[in-house]
Amino acid sequence: MDYISAIVPPLVMAVLFTALIVTIVRNQGGANKAKEDAAVDAALAAADASRTATPEER
């Protein structure tokens, strides 16, 4: 019985750590991801437009 009481705490910690990692990976993105991507795309487009504009267009 000593081996069971010795293996339970590391086993519980491993399961909880795995659940934490899965939760973190699943939450990468979400609803705000599209808004962030749109904001970055808009900023890149504005920077590209100002970089490629002729001096008369500025």
mmCIF file as Biopython writes it, N, C-alpha, C and O atoms, coordinates in Angstrom:
data_model
#
loop_
_atom_site.group_PDB
_atom_site.id
_atom_site.type_symbol
_atom_site.label_atom_id
_atom_site.label_alt_id
_atom_site.label_comp_id
_atom_site.label_asym_id
_atom_site.label_entity_id
_atom_site.label_seq_id
_atom_site.pdbx_PDB_ins_code
_atom_site.Cartn_x
_atom_site.Cartn_y
_atom_site.Cartn_z
_atom_site.occupancy
_atom_site.B_iso_or_equiv
_atom_site.auth_seq_id
_atom_site.auth_asym_id
_atom_site.pdbx_PDB_model_num
ATOM 1   N N  . MET A ? 1  ? 0.800   -1.198 0.000   1.0 0.0 1  A 1 
ATOM 2   C CA . MET A ? 1  ? 0.000   0.000  0.000   1.0 0.0 1  A 1 
ATOM 3   C C  . MET A ? 1  ? 0.846   1.267  0.000   1.0 0.0 1  A 1 
ATOM 4   O O  . MET A ? 1  ? 0.377   2.325  -0.418  1.0 0.0 1  A 1 
ATOM 5   N N  . ASP A ? 2  ? 2.062   1.170  0.456   1.0 0.0 2  A 1 
ATOM 6   C CA . ASP A ? 2  ? 2.919   2.354  0.479   1.0 0.0 2  A 1 
ATOM 7   C C  . ASP A ? 2  ? 3.209   2.872  -0.924  1.0 0.0 2  A 1 
ATOM 8   O O  . ASP A ? 2  ? 3.338   4.078  -1.135  1.0 0.0 2  A 1 
ATOM 9   N N  . TYR A ? 3  ? 3.310   1.949  -1.884  1.0 0.0 3  A 1 
ATOM 10  C CA . TYR A ? 3  ? 3.602   2.398  -3.243  1.0 0.0 3  A 1 
ATOM 11  C C  . TYR A ? 3  ? 2.429   3.170  -3.837  1.0 0.0 3  A 1 
ATOM 12  O O  . TYR A ? 3  ? 2.641   4.055  -4.666  1.0 0.0 3  A 1 
ATOM 13  N N  . ILE A ? 4  ? 1.215   2.864  -3.441  1.0 0.0 4  A 1 
ATOM 14  C CA . ILE A ? 4  ? 0.049   3.608  -3.943  1.0 0.0 4  A 1 
ATOM 15  C C  . ILE A ? 4  ? 0.058   5.028  -3.373  1.0 0.0 4  A 1 
ATOM 16  O O  . ILE A ? 4  ? -0.172  5.992  -4.103  1.0 0.0 4  A 1 
ATOM 17  N N  . SER A ? 5  ? 0.318   5.155  -2.095  1.0 0.0 5  A 1 
ATOM 18  C CA . SER A ? 5  ? 0.345   6.490  -1.500  1.0 0.0 5  A 1 
ATOM 19  C C  . SER A ? 5  ? 1.543   7.295  -2.005  1.0 0.0 5  A 1 
ATOM 20  O O  . SER A ? 5  ? 1.529   8.525  -1.953  1.0 0.0 5  A 1 
ATOM 21  N N  . ALA A ? 6  ? 2.568   6.616  -2.489  1.0 0.0 6  A 1 
ATOM 22  C CA . ALA A ? 6  ? 3.731   7.322  -3.019  1.0 0.0 6  A 1 
ATOM 23  C C  . ALA A ? 6  ? 3.501   7.800  -4.454  1.0 0.0 6  A 1 
ATOM 24  O O  . ALA A ? 6  ? 4.067   8.814  -4.861  1.0 0.0 6  A 1 
ATOM 25  N N  . ILE A ? 7  ? 2.684   7.088  -5.220  1.0 0.0 7  A 1 
ATOM 26  C CA . ILE A ? 7  ? 2.502   7.440  -6.623  1.0 0.0 7  A 1 
ATOM 27  C C  . ILE A ? 7  ? 1.326   8.397  -6.837  1.0 0.0 7  A 1 
ATOM 28  O O  . ILE A ? 7  ? 1.266   9.059  -7.874  1.0 0.0 7  A 1 
ATOM 29  N N  . VAL A ? 8  ? 0.398   8.488  -5.896  1.0 0.0 8  A 1 
ATOM 30  C CA . VAL A ? 8  ? -0.792  9.317  -6.094  1.0 0.0 8  A 1 
ATOM 31  C C  . VAL A ? 8  ? -0.458  10.808 -6.241  1.0 0.0 8  A 1 
ATOM 32  O O  . VAL A ? 8  ? -0.934  11.414 -7.201  1.0 0.0 8  A 1 
ATOM 33  N N  . PRO A ? 9  ? 0.315   11.432 -5.370  1.0 0.0 9  A 1 
ATOM 34  C CA . PRO A ? 9  ? 0.573   12.875 -5.548  1.0 0.0 9  A 1 
ATOM 35  C C  . PRO A ? 9  ? 1.228   13.237 -6.890  1.0 0.0 9  A 1 
ATOM 36  O O  . PRO A ? 9  ? 0.774   14.185 -7.532  1.0 0.0 9  A 1 
ATOM 37  N N  . PRO A ? 10 ? 2.273   12.527 -7.342  1.0 0.0 10 A 1 
ATOM 38  C CA . PRO A ? 10 ? 2.819   12.884 -8.661  1.0 0.0 10 A 1 
ATOM 39  C C  . PRO A ? 10 ? 1.834   12.633 -9.799  1.0 0.0 10 A 1 
ATOM 40  O O  . PRO A ? 10 ? 1.820   13.367 -10.787 1.0 0.0 10 A 1 
ATOM 41  N N  . LEU A ? 11 ? 1.025   11.610 -9.659  1.0 0.0 11 A 1 
ATOM 42  C CA . LEU A ? 11 ? 0.040   11.310 -10.694 1.0 0.0 11 A 1 
ATOM 43  C C  . LEU A ? 11 ? -1.025  12.405 -10.759 1.0 0.0 11 A 1 
ATOM 44  O O  . LEU A ? 11 ? -1.420  12.825 -11.846 1.0 0.0 11 A 1 
ATOM 45  N N  . VAL A ? 12 ? -1.485  12.862 -9.607  1.0 0.0 12 A 1 
ATOM 46  C CA . VAL A ? 12 ? -2.469  13.945 -9.564  1.0 0.0 12 A 1 
ATOM 47  C C  . VAL A ? 12 ? -1.869  15.227 -10.141 1.0 0.0 12 A 1 
ATOM 48  O O  . VAL A ? 12 ? -2.531  15.935 -10.899 1.0 0.0 12 A 1 
ATOM 49  N N  . MET A ? 13 ? -0.643  15.520 -9.791  1.0 0.0 13 A 1 
ATOM 50  C CA . MET A ? 13 ? 0.006   16.724 -10.324 1.0 0.0 13 A 1 
ATOM 51  C C  . MET A ? 13 ? 0.180   16.631 -11.838 1.0 0.0 13 A 1 
ATOM 52  O O  . MET A ? 13 ? 0.008   17.628 -12.539 1.0 0.0 13 A 1 
ATOM 53  N N  . ALA A ? 14 ? 0.514   15.466 -12.344 1.0 0.0 14 A 1 
ATOM 54  C CA . ALA A ? 14 ? 0.666   15.296 -13.790 1.0 0.0 14 A 1 
ATOM 55  C C  . ALA A ? 14 ? -0.662  15.500 -14.510 1.0 0.0 14 A 1 
ATOM 56  O O  . ALA A ? 14 ? -0.699  16.123 -15.571 1.0 0.0 14 A 1 
ATOM 57  N N  . VAL A ? 15 ? -1.739  14.988 -13.953 1.0 0.0 15 A 1 
ATOM 58  C CA . VAL A ? 15 ? -3.063  15.151 -14.570 1.0 0.0 15 A 1 
ATOM 59  C C  . VAL A ? 15 ? -3.472  16.629 -14.550 1.0 0.0 15 A 1 
ATOM 60  O O  . VAL A ? 15 ? -3.972  17.148 -15.547 1.0 0.0 15 A 1 
ATOM 61  N N  . LEU A ? 16 ? -3.260  17.298 -13.423 1.0 0.0 16 A 1 
ATOM 62  C CA . LEU A ? 16 ? -3.626  18.709 -13.339 1.0 0.0 16 A 1 
ATOM 63  C C  . LEU A ? 16 ? -2.762  19.572 -14.262 1.0 0.0 16 A 1 
ATOM 64  O O  . LEU A ? 16 ? -3.266  20.520 -14.864 1.0 0.0 16 A 1 
ATOM 65  N N  . PHE A ? 17 ? -1.489  19.259 -14.380 1.0 0.0 17 A 1 
ATOM 66  C CA . PHE A ? 17 ? -0.615  20.007 -15.279 1.0 0.0 17 A 1 
ATOM 67  C C  . PHE A ? 17 ? -1.045  19.823 -16.728 1.0 0.0 17 A 1 
ATOM 68  O O  . PHE A ? 17 ? -1.053  20.780 -17.503 1.0 0.0 17 A 1 
ATOM 69  N N  . THR A ? 18 ? -1.402  18.601 -17.092 1.0 0.0 18 A 1 
ATOM 70  C CA . THR A ? 18 ? -1.880  18.334 -18.450 1.0 0.0 18 A 1 
ATOM 71  C C  . THR A ? 18 ? -3.170  19.111 -18.729 1.0 0.0 18 A 1 
ATOM 72  O O  . THR A ? 18 ? -3.337  19.679 -19.808 1.0 0.0 18 A 1 
ATOM 73  N N  . ALA A ? 19 ? -4.078  19.131 -17.755 1.0 0.0 19 A 1 
ATOM 74  C CA . ALA A ? 19 ? -5.325  19.889 -17.928 1.0 0.0 19 A 1 
ATOM 75  C C  . ALA A ? 19 ? -5.041  21.381 -18.073 1.0 0.0 19 A 1 
ATOM 76  O O  . ALA A ? 19 ? -5.697  22.062 -18.863 1.0 0.0 19 A 1 
ATOM 77  N N  . LEU A ? 20 ? -4.079  21.891 -17.325 1.0 0.0 20 A 1 
ATOM 78  C CA . LEU A ? 20 ? -3.705  23.302 -17.439 1.0 0.0 20 A 1 
ATOM 79  C C  . LEU A ? 20 ? -3.157  23.624 -18.827 1.0 0.0 20 A 1 
ATOM 80  O O  . LEU A ? 20 ? -3.534  24.628 -19.431 1.0 0.0 20 A 1 
ATOM 81  N N  . ILE A ? 21 ? -2.278  22.777 -19.324 1.0 0.0 21 A 1 
ATOM 82  C CA . ILE A ? 21 ? -1.707  22.995 -20.657 1.0 0.0 21 A 1 
ATOM 83  C C  . ILE A ? 21 ? -2.789  22.941 -21.724 1.0 0.0 21 A 1 
ATOM 84  O O  . ILE A ? 21 ? -2.799  23.767 -22.637 1.0 0.0 21 A 1 
ATOM 85  N N  . VAL A ? 22 ? -3.696  21.986 -21.621 1.0 0.0 22 A 1 
ATOM 86  C CA . VAL A ? 22 ? -4.785  21.874 -22.602 1.0 0.0 22 A 1 
ATOM 87  C C  . VAL A ? 22 ? -5.657  23.126 -22.566 1.0 0.0 22 A 1 
ATOM 88  O O  . VAL A ? 22 ? -6.050  23.636 -23.615 1.0 0.0 22 A 1 
ATOM 89  N N  . THR A ? 23 ? -5.960  23.620 -21.375 1.0 0.0 23 A 1 
ATOM 90  C CA . THR A ? 23 ? -6.768  24.833 -21.243 1.0 0.0 23 A 1 
ATOM 91  C C  . THR A ? 23 ? -6.063  26.031 -21.857 1.0 0.0 23 A 1 
ATOM 92  O O  . THR A ? 23 ? -6.692  26.832 -22.548 1.0 0.0 23 A 1 
ATOM 93  N N  . ILE A ? 24 ? -4.783  26.161 -21.617 1.0 0.0 24 A 1 
ATOM 94  C CA . ILE A ? 24 ? -4.030  27.291 -22.182 1.0 0.0 24 A 1 
ATOM 95  C C  . ILE A ? 24 ? -4.017  27.224 -23.700 1.0 0.0 24 A 1 
ATOM 96  O O  . ILE A ? 24 ? -4.215  28.240 -24.368 1.0 0.0 24 A 1 
ATOM 97  N N  . VAL A ? 25 ? -3.786  26.048 -24.249 1.0 0.0 25 A 1 
ATOM 98  C CA . VAL A ? 25 ? -3.727  25.905 -25.709 1.0 0.0 25 A 1 
ATOM 99  C C  . VAL A ? 25 ? -5.089  26.181 -26.329 1.0 0.0 25 A 1 
ATOM 100 O O  . VAL A ? 25 ? -5.169  26.815 -27.382 1.0 0.0 25 A 1 
ATOM 101 N N  . ARG A ? 26 ? -6.150  25.721 -25.701 1.0 0.0 26 A 1 
ATOM 102 C CA . ARG A ? 26 ? -7.492  25.960 -26.251 1.0 0.0 26 A 1 
ATOM 103 C C  . ARG A ? 26 ? -7.865  27.434 -26.223 1.0 0.0 26 A 1 
ATOM 104 O O  . ARG A ? 26 ? -8.598  27.903 -27.094 1.0 0.0 26 A 1 
ATOM 105 N N  . ASN A ? 27 ? -7.378  28.161 -25.247 1.0 0.0 27 A 1 
ATOM 106 C CA . ASN A ? 27 ? -7.739  29.575 -25.119 1.0 0.0 27 A 1 
ATOM 107 C C  . ASN A ? 27 ? -6.836  30.493 -25.928 1.0 0.0 27 A 1 
ATOM 108 O O  . ASN A ? 27 ? -7.021  31.709 -25.885 1.0 0.0 27 A 1 
ATOM 109 N N  . GLN A ? 28 ? -5.894  29.974 -26.643 1.0 0.0 28 A 1 
ATOM 110 C CA . GLN A ? 28 ? -5.087  30.798 -27.536 1.0 0.0 28 A 1 
ATOM 111 C C  . GLN A ? 28 ? -5.942  31.112 -28.757 1.0 0.0 28 A 1 
ATOM 112 O O  . GLN A ? 28 ? -6.223  30.227 -29.566 1.0 0.0 28 A 1 
ATOM 113 N N  . GLY A ? 29 ? -6.338  32.319 -28.885 1.0 0.0 29 A 1 
ATOM 114 C CA . GLY A ? 29 ? -7.244  32.682 -29.983 1.0 0.0 29 A 1 
ATOM 115 C C  . GLY A ? 29 ? -8.544  33.163 -29.382 1.0 0.0 29 A 1 
ATOM 116 O O  . GLY A ? 29 ? -8.552  34.099 -28.582 1.0 0.0 29 A 1 
ATOM 117 N N  . GLY A ? 30 ? -9.612  32.550 -29.749 1.0 0.0 30 A 1 
ATOM 118 C CA . GLY A ? 30 ? -10.910 32.921 -29.197 1.0 0.0 30 A 1 
ATOM 119 C C  . GLY A ? 30 ? -11.530 34.085 -29.931 1.0 0.0 30 A 1 
ATOM 120 O O  . GLY A ? 30 ? -11.182 34.366 -31.078 1.0 0.0 30 A 1 
ATOM 121 N N  . ALA A ? 31 ? -12.451 34.764 -29.267 1.0 0.0 31 A 1 
ATOM 122 C CA . ALA A ? 31 ? -13.215 35.849 -29.893 1.0 0.0 31 A 1 
ATOM 123 C C  . ALA A ? 31 ? -12.341 37.067 -30.177 1.0 0.0 31 A 1 
ATOM 124 O O  . ALA A ? 31 ? -12.525 37.740 -31.191 1.0 0.0 31 A 1 
ATOM 125 N N  . ASN A ? 32 ? -11.406 37.349 -29.301 1.0 0.0 32 A 1 
ATOM 126 C CA . ASN A ? 32 ? -10.572 38.538 -29.495 1.0 0.0 32 A 1 
ATOM 127 C C  . ASN A ? 32 ? -9.520  38.346 -30.574 1.0 0.0 32 A 1 
ATOM 128 O O  . ASN A ? 32 ? -8.933  39.320 -31.045 1.0 0.0 32 A 1 
ATOM 129 N N  . LYS A ? 33 ? -9.275  37.113 -30.968 1.0 0.0 33 A 1 
ATOM 130 C CA . LYS A ? 33 ? -8.240  36.841 -31.966 1.0 0.0 33 A 1 
ATOM 131 C C  . LYS A ? 33 ? -8.588  37.516 -33.296 1.0 0.0 33 A 1 
ATOM 132 O O  . LYS A ? 33 ? -7.706  38.082 -33.943 1.0 0.0 33 A 1 
ATOM 133 N N  . ALA A ? 34 ? -9.836  37.466 -33.706 1.0 0.0 34 A 1 
ATOM 134 C CA . ALA A ? 34 ? -10.235 38.079 -34.978 1.0 0.0 34 A 1 
ATOM 135 C C  . ALA A ? 34 ? -10.078 39.591 -34.923 1.0 0.0 34 A 1 
ATOM 136 O O  . ALA A ? 34 ? -9.648  40.208 -35.898 1.0 0.0 34 A 1 
ATOM 137 N N  . LYS A ? 35 ? -10.425 40.194 -33.781 1.0 0.0 35 A 1 
ATOM 138 C CA . LYS A ? 35 ? -10.284 41.644 -33.633 1.0 0.0 35 A 1 
ATOM 139 C C  . LYS A ? 35 ? -8.816  42.050 -33.664 1.0 0.0 35 A 1 
ATOM 140 O O  . LYS A ? 35 ? -8.452  43.050 -34.283 1.0 0.0 35 A 1 
ATOM 141 N N  . GLU A ? 36 ? -7.979  41.270 -32.993 1.0 0.0 36 A 1 
ATOM 142 C CA . GLU A ? 36 ? -6.548  41.580 -32.989 1.0 0.0 36 A 1 
ATOM 143 C C  . GLU A ? 36 ? -5.964  41.437 -34.388 1.0 0.0 36 A 1 
ATOM 144 O O  . GLU A ? 36 ? -5.170  42.270 -34.824 1.0 0.0 36 A 1 
ATOM 145 N N  . ASP A ? 37 ? -6.361  40.370 -35.094 1.0 0.0 37 A 1 
ATOM 146 C CA . ASP A ? 37 ? -5.871  40.170 -36.449 1.0 0.0 37 A 1 
ATOM 147 C C  . ASP A ? 37 ? -6.312  41.307 -37.365 1.0 0.0 37 A 1 
ATOM 148 O O  . ASP A ? 37 ? -5.534  41.761 -38.203 1.0 0.0 37 A 1 
ATOM 149 N N  . ALA A ? 38 ? -7.549  41.771 -37.214 1.0 0.0 38 A 1 
ATOM 150 C CA . ALA A ? 38 ? -8.051  42.869 -38.046 1.0 0.0 38 A 1 
ATOM 151 C C  . ALA A ? 38 ? -7.291  44.153 -37.746 1.0 0.0 38 A 1 
ATOM 152 O O  . ALA A ? 38 ? -6.978  44.917 -38.659 1.0 0.0 38 A 1 
ATOM 153 N N  . ALA A ? 39 ? -6.995  44.393 -36.481 1.0 0.0 39 A 1 
ATOM 154 C CA . ALA A ? 39 ? -6.250  45.600 -36.117 1.0 0.0 39 A 1 
ATOM 155 C C  . ALA A ? 39 ? -4.836  45.559 -36.681 1.0 0.0 39 A 1 
ATOM 156 O O  . ALA A ? 39 ? -4.335  46.570 -37.172 1.0 0.0 39 A 1 
ATOM 157 N N  . VAL A ? 40 ? -4.203  44.420 -36.617 1.0 0.0 40 A 1 
ATOM 158 C CA . VAL A ? 40 ? -2.852  44.285 -37.166 1.0 0.0 40 A 1 
ATOM 159 C C  . VAL A ? 40 ? -2.875  44.434 -38.671 1.0 0.0 40 A 1 
ATOM 160 O O  . VAL A ? 40 ? -2.010  45.099 -39.241 1.0 0.0 40 A 1 
ATOM 161 N N  . ASP A ? 41 ? -3.853  43.824 -39.324 1.0 0.0 41 A 1 
ATOM 162 C CA . ASP A ? 41 ? -3.962  43.955 -40.780 1.0 0.0 41 A 1 
ATOM 163 C C  . ASP A ? 41 ? -4.174  45.407 -41.191 1.0 0.0 41 A 1 
ATOM 164 O O  . ASP A ? 41 ? -3.597  45.865 -42.177 1.0 0.0 41 A 1 
ATOM 165 N N  . ALA A ? 42 ? -5.001  46.134 -40.440 1.0 0.0 42 A 1 
ATOM 166 C CA . ALA A ? 42 ? -5.245  47.540 -40.757 1.0 0.0 42 A 1 
ATOM 167 C C  . ALA A ? 42 ? -3.978  48.367 -40.569 1.0 0.0 42 A 1 
ATOM 168 O O  . ALA A ? 42 ? -3.675  49.239 -41.385 1.0 0.0 42 A 1 
ATOM 169 N N  . ALA A ? 43 ? -3.243  48.097 -39.502 1.0 0.0 43 A 1 
ATOM 170 C CA . ALA A ? 43 ? -2.009  48.846 -39.255 1.0 0.0 43 A 1 
ATOM 171 C C  . ALA A ? 43 ? -0.971  48.547 -40.334 1.0 0.0 43 A 1 
ATOM 172 O O  . ALA A ? 43 ? -0.276  49.450 -40.801 1.0 0.0 43 A 1 
ATOM 173 N N  . LEU A ? 44 ? -0.868  47.290 -40.725 1.0 0.0 44 A 1 
ATOM 174 C CA . LEU A ? 44 ? 0.082   46.930 -41.780 1.0 0.0 44 A 1 
ATOM 175 C C  . LEU A ? 44 ? -0.314  47.559 -43.118 1.0 0.0 44 A 1 
ATOM 176 O O  . LEU A ? 44 ? 0.546   48.011 -43.874 1.0 0.0 44 A 1 
ATOM 177 N N  . ALA A ? 45 ? -1.609  47.586 -43.404 1.0 0.0 45 A 1 
ATOM 178 C CA . ALA A ? 45 ? -2.072  48.198 -44.648 1.0 0.0 45 A 1 
ATOM 179 C C  . ALA A ? 45 ? -1.787  49.699 -44.654 1.0 0.0 45 A 1 
ATOM 180 O O  . ALA A ? 45 ? -1.379  50.251 -45.676 1.0 0.0 45 A 1 
ATOM 181 N N  . ALA A ? 46 ? -1.999  50.355 -43.521 1.0 0.0 46 A 1 
ATOM 182 C CA . ALA A ? 46 ? -1.726  51.791 -43.439 1.0 0.0 46 A 1 
ATOM 183 C C  . ALA A ? 46 ? -0.237  52.068 -43.582 1.0 0.0 46 A 1 
ATOM 184 O O  . ALA A ? 46 ? 0.157   53.023 -44.253 1.0 0.0 46 A 1 
ATOM 185 N N  . ALA A ? 47 ? 0.586   51.244 -42.961 1.0 0.0 47 A 1 
ATOM 186 C CA . ALA A ? 47 ? 2.035   51.428 -43.075 1.0 0.0 47 A 1 
ATOM 187 C C  . ALA A ? 47 ? 2.492   51.175 -44.502 1.0 0.0 47 A 1 
ATOM 188 O O  . ALA A ? 47 ? 3.356   51.885 -45.014 1.0 0.0 47 A 1 
ATOM 189 N N  . ASP A ? 48 ? 1.926   50.182 -45.135 1.0 0.0 48 A 1 
ATOM 190 C CA . ASP A ? 48 ? 2.295   49.876 -46.514 1.0 0.0 48 A 1 
ATOM 191 C C  . ASP A ? 48 ? 1.847   50.994 -47.453 1.0 0.0 48 A 1 
ATOM 192 O O  . ASP A ? 48 ? 2.567   51.357 -48.383 1.0 0.0 48 A 1 
ATOM 193 N N  . ALA A ? 49 ? 0.662   51.533 -47.205 1.0 0.0 49 A 1 
ATOM 194 C CA . ALA A ? 49 ? 0.156   52.614 -48.061 1.0 0.0 49 A 1 
ATOM 195 C C  . ALA A ? 49 ? 1.010   53.865 -47.910 1.0 0.0 49 A 1 
ATOM 196 O O  . ALA A ? 49 ? 1.291   54.544 -48.898 1.0 0.0 49 A 1 
ATOM 197 N N  . SER A ? 50 ? 1.423   54.174 -46.699 1.0 0.0 50 A 1 
ATOM 198 C CA . SER A ? 50 ? 2.239   55.378 -46.514 1.0 0.0 50 A 1 
ATOM 199 C C  . SER A ? 50 ? 3.656   55.170 -47.052 1.0 0.0 50 A 1 
ATOM 200 O O  . SER A ? 50 ? 4.312   56.127 -47.464 1.0 0.0 50 A 1 
ATOM 201 N N  . ARG A ? 51 ? 4.122   53.937 -47.047 1.0 0.0 51 A 1 
ATOM 202 C CA . ARG A ? 51 ? 5.460   53.651 -47.544 1.0 0.0 51 A 1 
ATOM 203 C C  . ARG A ? 51 ? 5.501   53.697 -49.070 1.0 0.0 51 A 1 
ATOM 204 O O  . ARG A ? 51 ? 6.500   54.118 -49.654 1.0 0.0 51 A 1 
ATOM 205 N N  . THR A ? 52 ? 4.420   53.268 -49.712 1.0 0.0 52 A 1 
ATOM 206 C CA . THR A ? 52 ? 4.403   53.198 -51.163 1.0 0.0 52 A 1 
ATOM 207 C C  . THR A ? 52 ? 3.821   54.459 -51.805 1.0 0.0 52 A 1 
ATOM 208 O O  . THR A ? 52 ? 3.842   54.589 -53.029 1.0 0.0 52 A 1 
ATOM 209 N N  . ALA A ? 53 ? 3.304   55.385 -50.999 1.0 0.0 53 A 1 
ATOM 210 C CA . ALA A ? 53 ? 2.718   56.603 -51.557 1.0 0.0 53 A 1 
ATOM 211 C C  . ALA A ? 53 ? 3.818   57.520 -52.088 1.0 0.0 53 A 1 
ATOM 212 O O  . ALA A ? 53 ? 4.928   57.571 -51.558 1.0 0.0 53 A 1 
ATOM 213 N N  . THR A ? 54 ? 3.474   58.228 -53.135 1.0 0.0 54 A 1 
ATOM 214 C CA . THR A ? 54 ? 4.417   59.201 -53.703 1.0 0.0 54 A 1 
ATOM 215 C C  . THR A ? 54 ? 4.427   60.440 -52.819 1.0 0.0 54 A 1 
ATOM 216 O O  . THR A ? 54 ? 3.493   60.644 -52.044 1.0 0.0 54 A 1 
ATOM 217 N N  . PRO A ? 55 ? 5.448   61.264 -52.914 1.0 0.0 55 A 1 
ATOM 218 C CA . PRO A ? 55 ? 5.493   62.484 -52.070 1.0 0.0 55 A 1 
ATOM 219 C C  . PRO A ? 55 ? 4.304   63.417 -52.282 1.0 0.0 55 A 1 
ATOM 220 O O  . PRO A ? 55 ? 3.916   64.128 -51.355 1.0 0.0 55 A 1 
ATOM 221 N N  . GLU A ? 56 ? 3.718   63.432 -53.477 1.0 0.0 56 A 1 
ATOM 222 C CA . GLU A ? 56 ? 2.568   64.295 -53.725 1.0 0.0 56 A 1 
ATOM 223 C C  . GLU A ? 56 ? 1.325   63.792 -53.004 1.0 0.0 56 A 1 
ATOM 224 O O  . GLU A ? 56 ? 0.451   64.588 -52.661 1.0 0.0 56 A 1 
ATOM 225 N N  . GLU A ? 57 ? 1.227   62.476 -52.764 1.0 0.0 57 A 1 
ATOM 226 C CA . GLU A ? 57 ? 0.059   61.908 -52.111 1.0 0.0 57 A 1 
ATOM 227 C C  . GLU A ? 57 ? 0.136   62.062 -50.602 1.0 0.0 57 A 1 
ATOM 228 O O  . GLU A ? 57 ? -0.886  61.897 -49.935 1.0 0.0 57 A 1 
ATOM 229 N N  . ARG A ? 58 ? 1.274   62.363 -50.037 1.0 0.0 58 A 1 
ATOM 230 C CA . ARG A ? 58 ? 1.409   62.473 -48.574 1.0 0.0 58 A 1 
ATOM 231 C C  . ARG A ? 58 ? 0.934   63.779 -48.062 1.0 0.0 58 A 1 
ATOM 232 O O  . ARG A ? 58 ? 0.982   64.023 -46.856 1.0 0.0 58 A 1 
#
